[in-house]
Amino acid sequence: MNPKQLLQHFDRINEAPDAIPRLRRFILDLAVHGKLVEQDPNDEQAAELLKRIQAEKAQLVKKGKIKRDKPLPQISEVEKLFVLPKKWEWSRLRLLVFALGDGLHGTPTYASGTNYYFINGNNLVDGKIFIKPNTKTVSFDEMQKHKKSMSSNTVLVSINGTLGSVAFYNNEQVVLGKSACYFNLSELIDKRFVRLVMESQYFIDYALQNATGTTIRNLSLKAMNEFPVPLSPLAEQHRIVAKVDALMALCDQLQAAQTEREQSRDRLVAASLHRIGNTTQSRHSGRDCRTNPPGADLHPPKGCRAGQPGMNPEHRDVNLSDDPLFRFGSEHQSAEVMEAKPVYVPVNRIPAIPAGMMVTDSTAFILQLLPRITTRPAHIKQLRQTILNLAVRGKLVPQDPNDEPATELLKQIGAEASKTKNTRRLSENTNEKLSSPNSFLSNFHGTTVNCPIIA
């Protein structure tokens, strides 16, 4: 499936547990590769955009507002991991920014009861600086002492521990820690586009490859300066950001719908297993629903009907909404269950119910549908618990009238325990006598005999 087909069927590809996060990553991947929106032949080339940025930086250097950049190595062909569209260009991150650095390498003097916060990379969440309940505060003087020169076009990136978390600076009164890297972008660059690049798998892979440390990963400022940015024309940057925002909003909707379906499925599984656990014994004992399915005797349970003439047991249609089992409270019902259409269930592909298990028609019906509704490990855990509960309650297998009653078994166990206790008592007495030679010999001679120790 190519990107165009994937986006065309975007709303249908959301059944896998990790489908939505993977879709989000894929969208960012398309964005940084220049494959998300159409290229406009009227857009200014990124090479011209770079020239304008360098001219702007030269003017600021001349005015003494920023320092001149140190020479940077050319981007090698090895570093160019993918082919860019015609009007795009590769650029070191340093060439796009006026300043790049990190925070305080140490601990500031804390002060309670202020609104000046000491933040690190873990405070960068979803594009914003997030103040946690345990975030430390400093005094105004301490904040003034360690503050960095940042603006509305400043981007913050975590470079220690968790790599690649991004936030925009919005005039917060903060002191940066060493795990937070900041860089002030030229206004000729859309900071939202740079955020997409930093949150993409492309940057994460670069960061992991260039980071040092094993337990706690750290990305150096040198690696940040030299990061190869796939740069698009400015107009295309705006289009990419708009498209990503729209697709991410769709992902949010899909995530909400998936969560609702999972919750409905969880309730459905719980209700089904509860029904199984509380099912009474029936004449249908040891049923194998492959060869003798519910309904084969022309009395199918409600919700099961023949899909072919002659009640072919191998092919039936099952309408979930028809069976009262699935009506476990209107306040909890989902539209998916209430409006379910007949679903083709090939019984020959569903495992048979174990021979000897006592099941009713409705229980057999539930057991055959379990493979379709148990989609997560938690469901399997619930099913195992249900099986164990049935086992210890005597509802898993039929009782044989020829079996010995449990009371007789308990009597035998008691007798065995008494026998073992007597044997142990006799053994202890014998060992006690053998451990004392004088006492042992006195049983034969009537007097105490001193046994000399032979050297």
N, C-alpha and C positions, 0 to 999 in steps of 0.2 A: 504494500500500500504506500503510495507516495504522499507527500504533505498535502497536496490539494484534495486527495480523496479522504485523508484523515480529517481535515478540517470540515469537509462536506458532511461527514457522518459523525461529527464531534459529539453530538448529543446522545449518540447510541453507544459510544465506547466508554462505558463507565461502570462495568460490572465487577471487574477485578478489584480486590481490596485496595491495591496501591495504584489504581488507574488514574485517579485525579492528580496525585503528586507527579506521576510520570508524564501526564499531559502538560502540566505546568512546566516541567523541565524541557519537554519537547518544544513548547512554544518559545521559551527563551532561547533554545538552541537554534530554531529557525530564525529568530530575530537577529542574533549575532552573526549568523552566516549569510544574512542578506536575502533570505528566502521567504520572508513572511509577507512582504508587501511588494507591489510592482515598482520597478525603477522608472522614474520619470526622466525622459531625455532632456527636459528643460532644467533639471536640478543642477546647481553648481557642483563641480567635481570636488571630492574631498581633498584633493591635492591643493586646490585653490583655497579651501577653507584653512588648511594647515599654514599656508603662506600668510594669510590674514592674521592668524593667531600669533605667528612668529613676529610679525610686524608690530602687533599690539604689545607683545612682551618686550620687544626692543625699546619701545617708547617708555615703558614702565622702568626698565633698567636705566635708561638715560635720565629719568627723573629721580632715580634713586629709591623707588618704591619697592622694587624686588631685586634679588640678586641674579647675576647672570648664570645661566645653566652650565653645569659641567658637561664636557663632551660625553656623548652617549654612543655606544656601539651601534652600528647599523643592524637592522633586523635581518638575520640570515634566512636563507630559504628553509632551513630546518625548523625555524621558529614559526614559519607561516604554515600552520597546521591545516588550513583549508583555503580553497580558492575564493577570492572575493569578487563580487560583481564589478563591472567595469569602472564605475565612478567611485568606488570605495578605495581606501588606502590603509596600509598598516602604519601605526604610529606608536612610539613609546609613550607611556602615560605621562612621563615627565614633560613632554613637549606640549601637552594639552593643559597644563596647570601652571599657576603662578607660584605656588608653594606646596610642599609635601613634607609631612613629618609625623611624629607620634607624640604621645603624652609623657607625663612625668614618670621617670624611671626611679621610683621610690614611693614613699608614703608621705602624704601631706600631713599637716597638723590639723586634726579634726576638731570641729566645733559643733555642738548640738544646737538645734533650734533655729537653723538658718535655711535659706532657700538656695544655697550655693552647693552644688553636688559634685562629688568626685566619681566620675563614671569610667567604665572600661568597655571592652568589646561586648560583654554580655548585656549591656544596656542598649545596644543597637538592635531594634526589633521592628521589622516590617517598615523600614523607611523612616522610623522616628526614634528619638532618644526616649527610652522608657525608664522612668525613675521607679525603682523597686522599693518595697517597704524597708529593706535592709541597706539601701544605698546610703553611704556615709555623706556627711555634710562638712563643709569647711567655712571659715569666716570670710568676710568680704575681702580683707587684706590678703588672705591666703589665696583666694580666687584671683585677685589682681596680680599676685606674684607669679602664678603659674599659668595664667590664661594664654591661649593661642590666638593669633590673628585669624579669625574666621568670618565668613560672610554668608549671604543667602545662597551663594553658589558653592558652598563647601559640602563635600561628601565625606562621610565617616565610614570606615571599613574596619572590621575586627581582623587583626593579624596575629592574634595569640590565642591558643586554645581552640575555640570555634572559629574557623576561618570563613570569611566571606559574608558576614552579617553587615547590612548596609543601613545607614540612616542619613537624613539631611539635617544640617544645622539650621535651627530656626530661632536664633537669638537666645538660646537657653544659657543660663548662668552656670557654667560647668567648668570643672577642671578635668582634663583628659588624663587617663592612665596610659601606661605603655602599650596596652593591648588594643588601643584605638588609634588607627592611622587616620589622618585627615589630609585632604588636598583641596585647594581652591581652584576650581575650574574656570577657564575662560568663559565669558558669557556667550561666546560663539559656539559653545557646546551645550547641548541639552543634557542637564544633569540626570534627568530621568532615563535617558538612553544609556548613560554610563552606569547607572544603577542596574539596569538590565544586564549589562555585560558583566558586572561584578557578581551578580547573583546567578549567572549561568554556570553550567557544568564546565564550560571552557575555562573560566577563571578558577573555579574550585580545583580542577585538575592541575592548572598551572601552580596554584598556591601549594597544593600537596607535594608536587614535584620539587618545588624550590624551598619548602619549609625545612627548618632544622628541628631537632628534638624528636623524641619518640613518644613519651607519655603526654607531654604538652607541646604541640606543634607551634612554631613561631616563624612568621614570614618577615624577612628583613625589609628595611626601607629601600635598600638597593634593588631587591626583587620587585618591589612596588614601582619604583621609578622606571625600571626596565620592562615592565609588563607590556607586551605587544597588544595594542587595542585595535580591533577591526573598526575603522572609522567610516561612517557613511556620510553623504551630504547632509547638511543641517535640515533641509526640508524633509528628507527621508527619515531622519531621526524622529521628527515630530510625528510622521505617519506611523512609524514603527511603534512608538509609545502609545499612540491612540489605539492601534490594533491590539497590542498586548493588553491594554486596559480592558478592552471589550471582551477579549477571550478569557482573561482572568475572571471577569465578572460572570461569564458563562460557567467557568470552572467552579465558582462559588455556588452557583445554582445547582450544578450537578452534584457538588459535595453535599449540599443540603438535602437534595432528593435521595442521594445514596444513603445518607445517615437515616433518613426517614424510613427507607426500605429496609435497612438493616435492623432498625428498631422494631418494625412490623414483623420481620422474619424472626427476630429473637422471641417476640411474644408468641408467634405461631409455633415455633419449636417448643417453647415452654409449655404451651397449652397442649400440644400433641403428646409430649412426653408425660405430662400430668394425666392425660386421658389413658395412655398406655398403663401407667403405674396404678391406676385405679379401676382398670377394666376387670370385670368379674369373669369367672370361668364360663366357657361355652362348649357347645357340642363340637365346634370346629377346632379340634385339638390336633396339633402336628400338621397344620395345613402348609403345603408348599404352593405359593401363589403362582408359580410358573405353570404347574400342571393342573392345579385345582384352585383357580383364583376365586375371590369373592364374586359371586354372580354367575359362576359356572353352573350352579344348580337352578338357574333361572330366577333366583331371588337375590339380585345384586344389592349391596348396601346403597343407600341414597347417595348419589354423587357419582356412581360408577354405572356406565351404560355401555353396551356393546358398540364397537365401532364398525363391525363387519357382520353380515348376516351369519346366523348360526352361533352367535356368542363366541367368536374366536378368542380364546384366552390370551393369545399372544399380542393382540392389538385392541386397546380400548381407549376411549376418550374419558378424561377426568376433568370435571368442572369443579374447581375448588370452592366456588361461591355457593354451590348447591348443598354441600355437606354441612350439617349443623356443627360439626366439630370445629370448623374454622370460624364460627360465629361466637367468639369468646368475649363479647362486650362491644356494643356499637361505639362506645366512646374510644375504643382502642383500634377500631378497624381502619385499615388503610384503603384507599381507593383501588390500589392494585389487587387487593383480595376481594373487595366488594364487587368490582367490575371485571373479575377474571374471566377470560374467554376459555373455551375448552382447549386443554393442552394435550397433545398427543404423547402418551406415555408408553414406550415399548417395554412391556413387562419382561420380555426375555432378556433385557439388559440390566434388570434390577436383581440384586442378590436374593435368593430364596430365603424365606423365613426358616430358621433352624428347626429340624424335625423334632417333634416332641414338645415344642413350645405351645402353651395354651393361648390361643388367640381367638378373638371374635372377628366377625366380618369387618367391623369398623377398625379394629386394631390392625388387622392385616392390611387394610387400606392405608392406614397411617404409616405403618412400617415400610410399605412400598414407596411412599412419597418422601420419606425421610432423606434419602440421598439427594433429592432435589431441593430441599430446604435447609439442610445442614451444610452451611458454606464456610463456617469458621471453626477454629480449634475449640472455642468455648462451647459450641454446639455438640461436638464429639464428647467433650468432658461431661456435659449434661446427660448425653445418651448413655455413657458408661455408668454414671451414677444411677440412672434409672434401671439399668440392667441389674446392678448390684442390689438395689432396693427390692426389685422383684424377686431376686434370688433369696435374700434373707427373710422375705415375707412369705416364701413358699408359693409364689405365683409364677415362677419361671417355667417349671415342668409339671406335668400331671402327677398326681399321687397314685401309687400302685397299692391296691388293697392287700396285696400279698406281702408288702414290706413289713418288717418288724417295727412295732411302735417305738417311738423315741424313748418312752419310759423304760422299756426293756434295755435299750442301749445305755441309758443312764445307770440302771442297776448293774450292768456288766462293768461299766467304767468304775462304779463305786467298789465293786468286788475286786477289780484289778488294783485299784488304789490301796485297798486294805491289805491285799496280798503283798504288794510292793512295800508297804509300810512295815509289815511283820518281817519280811525278809531283810529289810534294812536294819531293823532293831536287832535281829539275831546276828547279823554281820557285825554290828557295833559291839555286841557283847563278846563275840569271839575275838575280835581284834583287841579288846581291852584285856582279855585273859592272856593272849599271846604276847602282849606288850610287857607283861610282868612275869618273868620266868619263875620266881620264888612262889608266887601265888599259883601258877599253873602246876608246879610240882607238888605243892601242898595238897592238891586234890587227890593225889595218889598216895602220899605217905603220911598225911595227917600232920606233918610238922613242916616248919619253914626250912628250906634248904638254901644255904648260901652258895651261890654259883661263883666260883672264882673266875676272874677275868684272865683269859689266856692271852699272854702278850704275843 
